[in-house]
Amino acid sequence: MNPTTAMLPYQGRLICNLYLACSAPVLLLLVMPLTGLGTSWAPHKISCPLCGEKITVSVVVSSGSYIYHGPSKYQLVFWPFIDEQVLYFCRHCHLALFMGDFEKLASDKRESLRKALDPLKQTQANVEYYQVPMAYRLSLAEAAYRILGKDDSFWCHFYRVQGHHLAMAQKTDEALAARTKALNLAEKLLKAGNPNIPEKEALFVIGSMQYFTAQVQAAQATLIRMKALSIPPSKTMPEENARNFSVYLNSVAEEFLEYIRQGKPVPIQ
């Protein structure tokens, strides 16, 4: 992955990249332990799309399909969204957005964004943007995305990411609230039959969020149900990718279920 790819909107990069990665030659990279591999970032100067302030952010220099192996896979959340550097932040106006969205803003959204962010502003230490607490930046991003307008699939992912970072910060109640929102949205997406989200994927997310909202038995039943399904090919996912994505989800679900059967906590890092 190069810096240009990293700046693409998340919808064009996240799960789609996983679909593309699920081809036979690299499937083993997704289901077997990998060591000695890493990701890297580099500083990059950009202008804040809201206030024009020049800021330094991080762009992706390297990564690989091994990013789909980390423990965050049990939430269907992947790097770079588990990295603090993914959420850009302008110290001047306090705009916070994921790196792929921190670009030109529609002029008719600017004033509404300012009004949404102003009451949330809190003084922050003079540190790198990625050292500003994720809980604070995510609250700003949530307000900004409300103004920008996003669909349910975006919000389902956003709240899983938020829940992950809040849990990492040991903000248990806030993480529970975020994951409950993700669960409700995943159930809504499943009921609506969203063509961009396979039923099997939606069920995995539901099972995951059930588990992380202390509904362990329901999670177990959902993941077992999910494993019995296949993913039909579509315009965005050819037959081979659909088949291998099913294999990937089944592999992760089986690991998930084994933790449950053994009474061990499912890891997130």
Protein Blocks (a to p, Z undefined) as FASTA:
>chain_A
ZZklmmpcfklmmmmmmmmmmgfklmmmmmcccehiacdddddddddfklopacdddddf
bdcfklmmpmklmnopacfklpfklpgcdfklopacdfklmccddfklmmmmmmmmmmmp
ccdddddfklpcfklmmmmmmmmmmmnopafklmmmmmmmmmmmmmmnopaklmmmmmmm
mmmmmmmmmmnopaklcfklmmmmmmmmmmmnopaklmmmmmmmmmmpccdddfklcfkl
mmmmmmmmmmmmmmmmmmmmnopacdfZZ
